[in-house]
Amino acid sequence: MKGKYLTIAGFIVTLLFLGAISLVSYPEIYIRKNFRDRLFKIQSIDTMKYSRDLARAKARDPGFDKVIDAQMKLITEAGATHVAIGTPYDEEFISFLKRWVASARAHGLSVWFRGNFSGWEGWFSYPKITRAEHRRLLNVFIKKHPDLFESGDVFTPCPECENGGLGDPRNTGDKAGYRKFLIDEFGDAKSVFGEIGKNVELYASMNGDIARYVMDSASAESLGGGILIDHYVASADAFGKDIADIREKLGVNIGIGEFGAPIPDLNGNMTEAAQAKFVEALFRALYLQSENIPLVNYWVFEGGTTALVRGDKPREAYSVIKDYYRMPSLSGTIFDTDGKYLSGAQIGFADGSYSVKTDTVFYQIFIPRAQRKLIVSKDGYDTFNIELPADFATSTVMDIYLESTTPKPWYSF
């Protein structure tokens, strides 16, 4: 009997001991997430009207280097990480391409290669080439000129591929062949860049309607889990909706290979102020989805109706892009006033125009120029108000402490 009693007592003691352990408060440990350095991972401005269209006319004009350098300077000052260069890859144009690349490097820019072989679309009176020839030429080009590339560059093997070769697959009926060609060439480029030891990001690009009506989710996934759409629209609302719809259909992130305004057939002619207002609306649509948009490329820097610069003078739309490409963020960790981590808080602008709900204890929100007042809220806690200075321009880390609205029990005093 005595032994049984001791056993029971020991069991009771064990329960009490385990209960004591369960009451001990252990600190939660979170690894601070990597906050984004900028609104979009890759922010680019396109030079096609000069880097491609003038490739033959300016090939032997050394004075044109001053024009290239002036463009690179303004693109850098806008906050771009990359410059899109459209010079053809035919041997005739390699020296011209190298001048553009050299200037980009000198100005601290990575390069987004958006050129092609002239025969694909028939540029500069080159004879048309087949898909097989395009693949062969691409392999030769990368292997022969490894010095053109640096890790961190972006390479689009065949920009808007439907504009050349066999033509638009919606018209030819060769949708499967089109998808296979993109995938095969993506694999070719990935393999060759591996051979030359350059970590270049690869993205396939196409018109928005091709992404919507020709691509499927399996093909998009085979293209690295992300594709680019070159997309021009009549309204900013349509722009944002199209991006979201295509993302949902394909199940991958959608980058923007080209966008801009005005396109006269879609938007009519615009004054400088009207252009800036429309470009602002386009960027606003991108801002609202920025976490799912890895890269954007504004078309075009100079030389077209969508130009940001005319005669070396930046237009109002240039300042709009600069505001978004250099947009600062506020980020940090959210706690209660006792130092306990809090997740699921809502942080947004006081005017209600935008907010995000945190799924962890960390938050980050990019701050447009017009927004300086923010509200942080969470059920069971007092609202926390933030007012930033009018000249807020540098990304800042600020931890937030929310006070519980639940009365503390008597034993906490």
RASUL-V337815 format. One record per helix or strand of 3 or more residues. SS is the DSSP state (H for helix, E for strand). FROM is the first residue (numbers start at 0). TO is the last residue. If there is no record, write none. Layout:
ss: <SS/SS>
from: <FROM/FROM>
to: <TO/TO>
This chain:
ss: <H/E/H/H/E/H/E/H/H/H/H/H/H/H/E/H/H/E/H/E/H/H/H/E/H/E/E/E/E/E/E/E/H>
from: <1/41/47/63/81/90/109/117/122/130/145/160/168/174/203/207/216/225/235/252/263/271/289/294/315/328/345/354/361/372/383/399/409>
to: <22/45/50/76/84/105/112/120/124/143/147/162/171/194/206/212/221/229/249/258/266/286/291/297/324/335/348/356/365/376/386/401/411>
